[in-house]
Amino acid sequence: MKSIKRAIAHAIADVVARPTDEIARMLEYPPNPALGDLALPCFPFAREMRKNPVQIAEELAERVRQVDGVESAHAEKGFLNIRLARSQFAERVVGQAIASVHDLFSEERGRGRTAVIDYSSPNIAKPFGVGHLRSTIIGHALKRMMREDGWRVEGVNHLGDWGTQFGKVIAAYLKWGSEDEVRKDPVKELFRLYVRFHQEAESSPELEDEGRLWFKKLEEGDPEATRLWRWFIDESLRAFKQVYDLLGVEFEHYIGESFYNDKMDAIVQELREKGLLVEDQGAEVVDLSAYGMPPCIIVKSDGTSIYATRDLAAADYRHHAFGADTLLYVVGAEQKLHFEQVFKVLELMGRDYAKNCVHVQFGLMKFNGQRLSTRRGHVVYLEDVLQKAIEETRAIIDEKNPGLENKDAIARQVGVGAVIFNDLKTYRVHEVDFRYEDVLNFDGETGPYVQYTHARASSVLRKAEADAAAKWAPDYEPDDAEWALIFLLAQANESLERAVDTYDPSVIARYALQMCHAFNRFYHDHPILQADEPARTSRLALTRAVREALAKSLYLLGIEAPEEM
Ligand code: ARG
């Protein structure tokens, strides 16, 4: 779509005296397709051109009619309505989707640039919450989308592997824990110990002192404390990695908070030298009142440094070690202030990359409309959610397609895909609700529906194996249903760009849904294999193009695309 928009814009740029890119961006998709394929509102030019929009539209129509690929252009009520030469356009778009679906989606705008994406980043010895699930899924999709757009991307898991919770969990483990239980299910067992510690501390406050003591020992390098700490991390990581494997998510780097223990002094030192540190009730802080924010605490009154200081050290490290000019943080909206403060301090420290730091925040996830509260031990374990989705999918497959081969593998791909898609289809900052019935509905706006549509297109193509070279016939004029698909295919690149520019995978999820709706409408009343030529070869080519675009969209979201289900 971009190339035809550019050609149109180029043809009129001198008349309206605006840059080509700007005009290209002004070209709209009219809500009523009967009006045309593209429309240009001419009101914005009226003042500078000292003409009324009706006149301008007429003048521009003359020019646009001459553009290669344009069928007709006419002025109507101050709009310029443009119709494309459909079969020519179809031949080009379908051909491109088949030859290289990557090129259909991407102009590689990010080439030469590096981003670090911080995602998932759970806390050890604290529960892996649904916030971490959303972060994992969104961050992974973001990584794939940006890579598609030409960026070099390093995914970092900023594990919460340091903090006072370790003192508490060590104390709790020595009192009530067992080695076997930790080995069997580290995440649940450590969480159980964490919850028990807090419960018992209510009636026996001296427990808190014990927790503090163990953390102090850990900080001082006490061998017993260090051994348990390391062991909790190793066991938890093993459990997290099982979930990541199930989700198909990977990280280029696991760099926990403890990695920065020896890198924070330099930050504190620099802040002090630059005169940015002030004392505030015994703590050392950066005063941000000039920017309407509370102070950013750098060193606590007891001398320990905190979360923000670690993030300052981590940002520098990412910038230097990976050559990143862009740092993204996929973290729940409740940490908004924290990141605003950190980015502001980086800016005050003179870090050039601070302007390219983005907190990619997201809304809550609810289960059956209910908010989870980890305080009250009301948690949903990610692994359980995935296992249940897989089991239920397996039951659906047994009923719908009992003869399918590899049922287990496909149940896994579909069950997991369902959970991921449910998360990604909603606008990122909105809340997500999770209900198994909705998530797994093969006919709803779900992952299984997109995967099913992909499998349906694949099955048509399997039956037409001999026609692998099918092409859109230049003399075949698409009808409305076919045109809807072609037009959507042509928007792949714009979808990817919008998704990347807004850090929002839901743009791709909705794009895939639209494509599925359009394909299923087409499939419903257009014979493909039984059609006469040139419809047959054109429809086969179109089906292949759609299959490629759906597979790519699912890939970008981090979802697998089985050929059969
Ligand atoms: N572990 C933190 C938490 O669960 C999230 C870390 C996000 N990343 C960061 N660089 N602060 O709240």
Residues whose N, C-alpha, C, O or C-beta is under 5 A from the ligand:
A	BS01	LIG	D118 S121 P122 N123 H158 G160 V331
